[in-house]
Amino acid sequence: MAQLAGLEDAQRLYRLEASFLPGAVVMRWQGRDGLGEHAVTEVDVLSTRADLALGEMLGQRALLHTRLPSGETALRGGLVAGARRVGSDGGLARYRLELQSWTWWLQHGRHSRVFQEQSVRQIVDAVLGEYAQIACWRWAEGCDAFLEGRVRSYCVQYRESDLAFVQRLLTEEGLSWRTLADAEAPCGNVMEVFADSRRLPQADANRAGVRFHRADATEKADSVLSIGHRRRLSSTRVTLRSDDYRSVQNLTAQQEVDGGGRLSAREAFDSPGAYAFSGWNAAQHYATLHAEALEAQAQAWWGHGTVRGLRSGAWFTLQDAPRHDLPELLLVQVEHQGINNLPVDVRKQLDATLPVGIQRTSAVNPLPIAPNEADLWAQAEQTGYAQRFIAAPHDKPWRSVLPDGTGTRLNPRATAPGYQTAIVVGGSAEGGQDLHCDALGRIKVRFHFQDGDGHHDSAW
């Protein structure tokens, strides 16, 4: 196709940077990112090479460049987790690349091990450090102060993926994470763990605010096209109770929740087990975290628009909104769809020879909000880009909640189901000695899945 010779134009909306696909032209792409979840991007590209080996693409880095209305560039980076040759007409081939943030790799590592007398930060750093070849992460300012030096006396990862383990620990502590594009990172992105969502930065899209306005290809600024709000009833009080064997007392903490409704009080009572807290202050801390998580899940804002610079983990203000009491909004999840501004005749010819095939299984799970996926693609056809998002009030703490309830409860499910067998060891972790107990009559054991290191035995 002779028209393809001029497609590598600097004025294109989207450009792919990938050493394994030199000269490739982006046709369309879709992606999703969110707080506490991977950033995934699926890109359709055109190449004059129809004989490229798909296996050699896997694990390689690729960066998607998006041109913003200001002339600046926004990045989405990732490693190739999947590659498909969608079609070929002999001289031209369409490839579909699935780019995943490096955190996606954590779900493919599964371990059983014990961490003793370590902080959550030390444990998470140890797990992520095993992926040093691709991993890039950092702790936002305020995380250490938020954790207050709390140490886990005995923490077990049992037949659990590294991703599930890290997510569980962070969520239990009220922490979450976001994914940021980083051209200098080996994987094209960095994971940032944060404690206070109110300290997350403002979106780069428009520091003065994002317009609530119609969308048109002739508009110079992107805009939000619709906005909606949801509120649900939740508990009005959180109560936690545990016992401390050292001080021989019960520990009880309560925290009020803005759960909505005035007709009844609704208490969420949880007894997470013995010695769940080191003291009353710790119990009250976790009660507060659970209350904040319930409040965060009880309301949400959603909308759609054409603002190319918006990503999860940043907040924005909406100008000329239909409601005057609209708060600053923190983006929790964002789904993106983009179509490159190729010449109309070229696009028609490509669609005829190499069909796009939108109705297909995708690596990008759609958000369960309006508009539907087909309407979003139709908007992208008009303006080159469309998005839909879920947001939360920026002035309130946002806490993650896992599907099993972790975040609003401690130990909601058994993480080591079934009976366990172990070897009784002495005080110095040596077997074959006389039975050794501490002052409370407790013994030490080593589980069969442990590596035998002396300091990895059970607590007394």
C-alpha positions in Angstrom: 0.0 0.0 0.0 1.7 3.2 -1.2 -0.1 5.3 1.3 1.7 3.6 4.2 4.9 5.3 3.3 3.9 8.5 5.1 2.2 7.0 8.1 5.3 7.5 10.4 4.3 11.1 10.9 5.2 13.1 14.0 1.7 14.5 14.0 0.1 11.1 14.7 -1.7 10.8 18.0 0.0 7.5 18.9 3.4 6.1 18.4 4.9 2.8 19.5 8.5 2.5 20.7 9.6 -1.1 20.5 13.0 -2.4 19.4 11.4 -5.7 18.1 9.0 -3.8 15.8 10.9 -1.0 14.1 8.8 1.3 12.0 5.5 -0.2 13.2 2.4 2.1 13.0 -0.2 2.1 15.7 -3.8 1.6 14.5 -5.7 1.5 17.7 -5.3 0.5 21.3 -7.2 0.0 24.6 -6.0 -0.2 28.2 -7.0 -0.1 31.8 -5.3 1.0 35.0 -6.4 1.3 38.5 -5.3 1.7 42.1 -4.1 -1.7 43.4 -4.2 -3.3 40.0 -2.0 -3.9 37.0 -1.8 -1.5 34.1 -2.7 -3.4 30.9 -2.5 -2.0 27.3 -3.5 -3.8 24.2 -2.1 -2.3 21.0 -2.9 -3.1 17.3 0.1 -2.2 15.1 0.9 -2.4 11.4 4.2 -3.7 10.1 5.7 -4.5 6.7 7.2 -7.6 8.3 4.7 -10.5 8.3 7.4 -13.1 9.3 8.2 -11.9 12.8 8.5 -14.6 15.4 5.9 -14.0 18.2 7.9 -15.9 20.8 10.8 -13.4 20.5 8.5 -10.5 21.4 7.5 -12.0 24.7 9.0 -10.2 27.8 10.3 -7.3 25.7 9.6 -3.7 26.7 7.4 -1.4 24.6 6.3 2.2 25.2 3.1 3.8 23.8 3.5 7.5 23.2 0.3 9.6 23.2 0.4 13.2 21.9 -1.5 15.6 24.3 -3.3 18.8 23.2 -0.5 20.8 24.8 2.0 19.1 22.5 3.5 17.1 25.3 3.7 13.3 25.3 2.1 10.9 27.8 3.6 7.4 28.1 2.2 4.0 28.8 4.8 1.3 29.2 4.9 -2.4 29.8 6.4 -5.8 28.9 4.9 -7.9 26.2 2.8 -10.6 27.9 1.1 -11.8 24.8 1.4 -11.3 21.0 -0.8 -12.3 18.1 -0.6 -11.9 14.4 -4.2 -10.9 13.7 -4.0 -10.8 9.9 -1.7 -10.4 6.9 -2.3 -9.5 3.2 1.1 -10.7 2.1 3.0 -7.4 2.3 1.5 -6.0 5.5 0.7 -7.6 8.8 -1.4 -6.5 11.8 0.0 -7.5 15.3 -1.8 -7.3 18.6 0.5 -6.8 21.6 -0.6 -7.2 25.2 1.5 -5.0 27.4 1.4 -5.6 31.1 3.0 -3.7 34.0 5.7 -5.7 35.7 3.4 -6.3 38.7 1.6 -8.8 36.4 4.6 -11.1 36.7 4.0 -11.5 40.5 1.0 -13.7 40.0 3.3 -16.3 38.3 5.5 -16.8 41.4 4.0 -19.0 44.2 5.7 -19.8 47.5 5.3 -21.1 51.0 7.5 -19.4 53.5 7.7 -17.7 56.9 8.7 -14.1 57.8 9.4 -13.5 61.4 9.9 -10.3 63.3 9.8 -8.1 60.2 7.9 -5.1 59.2 5.5 -5.1 56.2 7.8 -2.9 54.3 10.7 -5.4 54.9 8.5 -8.3 53.8 7.2 -6.6 50.7 10.7 -5.5 49.7 12.0 -9.0 50.1 9.3 -10.5 47.8 9.6 -7.8 45.1 13.4 -8.0 45.3 13.2 -11.5 43.8 12.0 -9.8 40.5 14.9 -7.4 40.4 15.6 -7.9 36.7 12.3 -6.3 35.8 10.9 -4.8 39.0 10.9 -1.1 39.8 9.1 0.1 42.9 9.2 2.9 45.5 7.4 3.9 48.7 5.7 7.2 48.7 6.5 9.8 51.4 4.6 9.1 54.6 4.5 5.3 54.4 7.0 4.7 57.1 5.3 7.1 59.5 1.9 5.5 58.7 3.2 2.0 59.5 4.7 3.4 62.8 7.4 0.7 62.9 4.9 -2.1 63.5 6.5 -5.5 63.2 4.8 -8.8 62.4 6.0 -11.4 64.8 5.0 -14.3 62.5 3.8 -13.9 58.9 3.2 -16.9 56.6 2.8 -17.1 52.9 1.4 -20.5 52.2 0.8 -21.8 48.7 0.0 -18.2 47.8 1.1 -16.3 44.7 3.5 -13.4 45.3 0.9 -11.0 44.0 -1.9 -12.2 46.3 0.5 -12.2 49.3 1.7 -8.6 48.6 -1.8 -7.4 48.0 -3.0 -9.0 51.2 -0.3 -7.5 53.3 -0.7 -4.0 51.9 -4.4 -4.0 52.1 -4.4 -5.2 55.7 -2.2 -2.2 56.6 -4.4 0.3 54.7 -1.8 0.7 51.9 -2.3 0.6 48.2 -0.3 1.2 45.0 -0.5 2.8 41.6 1.4 2.2 38.4 3.3 5.1 36.8 5.0 5.1 33.3 8.7 5.5 33.5 10.9 5.5 30.4 14.0 4.8 32.4 12.6 1.7 34.2 13.5 -1.7 32.7 9.8 -2.5 32.4 8.6 0.9 31.3 6.7 1.5 34.6 7.2 1.8 38.3 5.0 0.7 41.2 4.4 3.3 43.9 3.1 2.2 47.3 1.2 4.9 49.1 -0.5 5.3 52.5 -2.6 8.5 52.1 -4.6 8.9 48.9 -5.1 12.6 49.7 -1.4 13.2 49.1 -1.5 11.9 45.5 -0.8 14.5 42.8 -3.1 16.4 40.6 -3.5 15.1 37.1 -1.3 16.6 34.4 -4.1 16.9 32.0 -5.1 20.5 33.0 -3.8 22.1 36.2 -6.6 24.6 36.0 -9.3 21.9 35.8 -10.9 19.6 33.3 -13.9 21.0 31.3 -17.3 19.5 31.4 -18.1 20.0 27.7 -19.1 18.4 24.5 -16.4 16.5 22.5 -15.5 17.4 18.9 -12.5 16.8 16.7 -12.2 20.6 16.3 -12.0 21.3 20.0 -8.5 22.3 21.2 -9.0 20.9 24.8 -10.2 17.5 25.9 -13.2 17.3 28.2 -15.4 15.1 30.4 -18.7 14.3 28.7 -20.8 12.8 31.5 -20.6 12.4 35.2 -22.6 10.3 37.7 -22.7 9.5 41.4 -23.6 6.5 43.5 -24.2 6.2 47.3 -25.0 3.0 49.2 -25.8 2.2 52.8 -23.0 0.5 54.9 -22.3 -0.2 58.5 -22.3 2.8 60.9 -19.8 1.4 63.4 -16.8 -0.9 63.4 -15.9 -2.9 66.5 -12.8 -5.0 66.8 -12.1 -7.3 69.7 -9.1 -9.5 70.5 -7.2 -10.7 73.6 -3.6 -10.2 74.7 -2.0 -13.1 76.4 0.8 -11.0 77.8 -1.3 -8.5 79.7 -4.2 -11.0 80.1 -6.9 -8.6 78.9 -9.4 -8.1 76.1 -8.7 -5.4 73.6 -11.7 -3.6 72.1 -11.7 -0.7 69.7 -14.6 1.1 68.0 -14.8 3.6 65.2 -17.9 5.4 63.8 -18.6 5.1 60.1 -20.5 7.5 57.8 -22.7 4.7 56.5 -25.8 6.8 55.5 -29.3 6.5 56.7 -30.7 7.6 60.1 -33.2 4.9 61.0 -30.9 2.3 62.5 -27.4 1.7 63.8 -25.5 -1.1 61.9 -22.4 -2.5 63.7 -19.7 -4.5 61.9 -18.3 -6.6 64.7 -15.1 -8.6 64.1 -13.1 -10.9 66.3 -10.0 -11.7 64.3 -8.5 -14.1 66.8 -6.0 -14.1 69.7 -3.2 -11.5 69.9 -4.4 -9.7 66.8 -3.1 -6.4 68.1 -0.1 -5.4 70.1 -2.1 -3.0 72.2 -5.1 -0.7 72.2 -3.6 1.9 70.0 -3.0 -0.7 67.3 -6.5 -2.0 67.6 -7.9 1.5 67.2 -5.7 2.1 64.2 -7.1 -1.0 62.4 -10.7 0.0 63.4 -10.1 3.4 61.8 -8.7 1.7 58.6 -11.7 -0.5 58.3 -14.1 2.4 58.8 -12.3 4.4 56.1 -12.5 1.4 53.7 -16.2 1.0 54.3 -16.8 4.7 53.6 -14.7 4.6 50.5 -16.7 1.6 49.1 -20.0 3.3 49.9 -19.8 5.9 47.3 -18.3 6.4 43.8 -18.4 8.8 40.9 -18.2 7.6 37.3 -18.1 9.3 33.9 -16.6 9.3 30.5 -14.7 11.8 28.4 -11.8 12.4 26.0 -9.1 13.6 28.4 -5.9 11.9 27.2 -3.8 12.8 30.2 -5.9 11.2 32.9 -4.7 8.1 34.7 -5.6 6.4 38.0 -3.9 7.7 41.1 -4.3 11.3 40.2 -7.0 13.8 41.0 -8.7 16.5 39.0 -11.4 19.3 39.3 -14.3 19.5 36.9 -15.1 22.9 35.6 -18.7 23.9 34.6 -20.1 20.7 36.1 -23.9 20.3 36.3 -23.5 20.2 40.1 -21.9 23.0 42.1 -21.0 20.7 45.0 -18.9 18.3 42.9 -15.7 17.5 44.9 -12.2 17.1 43.6 -12.2 13.6 42.2 -9.5 10.9 42.6 -9.3 8.5 39.7 -9.6 4.9 41.0 -10.0 3.1 37.7 -9.7 4.3 34.1 -10.4 2.5 30.9 -8.9 3.9 27.7 -9.6 3.4 24.0 -7.7 5.2 21.2 -7.7 5.2 17.4 -4.8 6.8 15.5 -5.4 9.7 13.2 -4.4 7.9 10.0 -5.7 9.2 6.7 -9.4 8.2 6.1 -8.8 6.4 2.9 -5.9 4.4 4.4 -8.1 3.4 7.4 -10.9 2.2 5.1 -8.5 0.2 3.0 -6.9 -1.3 6.1 -10.3 -2.2 7.6 -11.2 -3.9 4.4 -8.0 -6.0 4.0 -7.2 -6.5 7.7 -10.4 -6.4 9.8 -10.1 -5.0 13.3 -12.3 -7.5 15.0 -13.4 -5.5 18.0 -15.8 -8.2 19.2 -13.1 -10.5 20.6 -11.6 -11.8 23.9 -9.5 -9.0 25.2 -6.9 -8.7 28.0 -8.6 -5.5 29.0 -11.6 -6.2 31.3 -14.2 -3.5 30.7 -15.5 -1.4 33.6 -19.1 -2.1 34.5 -20.3 1.4 33.9 -21.9 3.4 31.0 -21.3 3.9 28.2 -20.8 0.4 26.8 -17.7 -0.6 25.0 -19.2 -0.2 21.5 -20.3 3.4 22.2 -16.8 4.2 23.7 -15.2 2.9 20.5 -17.6 5.1 18.5 -16.5 8.1 20.5 -12.8 7.2 19.9 -13.6 7.1 16.1 -14.7 10.7 16.3 -12.1 12.3 18.5 -9.2 9.8 18.5 -9.5 8.9 22.1 -12.3 8.0 24.7 -12.3 6.9 28.3 -14.5 6.0 31.1 -13.6 6.2 34.7 -14.5 5.5 38.3 -13.5 8.1 40.9 -13.7 8.8 44.6 -13.8 12.1 46.6 -10.2 13.3 46.9 -10.7 14.8 50.3 -11.4 11.4 52.0 -9.0 8.6 52.5 -9.4 5.8 49.9 -8.7 2.3 51.1 -8.5 -0.8 49.0 -10.8 -3.8 49.7 -10.0 -7.3 48.3 -12.8 -9.6 47.0 -12.6 -11.7 50.2 -13.3 -8.6 52.4 -9.7 -8.0 53.4 -9.5 -4.3 54.1 -12.8 -4.2 56.0 -12.0 -7.3 58.1 -8.8 -8.9 59.5 -8.3 -12.6 58.5 -11.7 -13.0 56.7 -10.7 -16.4 55.4 -8.2 -19.2 56.2 -5.0 -18.6 54.3 -3.6 -22.0 55.2 -6.7 -24.3 55.1 -6.6 -27.9 56.4 -4.3 -29.7 58.8 -0.6 -29.0 58.9 2.2 -31.2 60.1 5.5 -30.0 61.5 8.7 -31.0 63.3 9.2 -30.0 67.0 12.5 -28.2 67.4 14.5 -27.0 70.3 15.1 -23.5 71.4 18.1 -23.1 69.0 16.0 -24.6 66.2 17.9 -27.9 66.4 16.0 -31.3 66.3 16.8 -34.4 68.3 17.1 -32.5 71.6 15.1 -32.7 74.8 11.7 -31.0 74.5 12.2 -27.3 75.0 9.4 -24.9 76.1 9.3 -21.3 77.1 7.9 -19.9 80.3 4.3 -20.2 79.0 4.8 -23.9 78.1 4.9 -23.3 74.4 7.1 -25.2 71.9 8.7 -24.3 68.6 8.0 -26.2 65.4 9.3 -26.1 61.8 6.8 -26.7 59.0 7.9 -29.0 56.2 7.6 -26.2 53.6 10.2 -24.1 55.5 13.8 -24.0 54.3 15.3 -25.1 57.6 17.0 -21.7 58.4 17.1 -21.4 62.2 15.4 -18.0 62.4 12.4 -19.1 60.3 10.8 -21.3 62.9 7.4 -20.8 64.5 6.8 -18.3 67.2 6.6 -19.8 70.7 
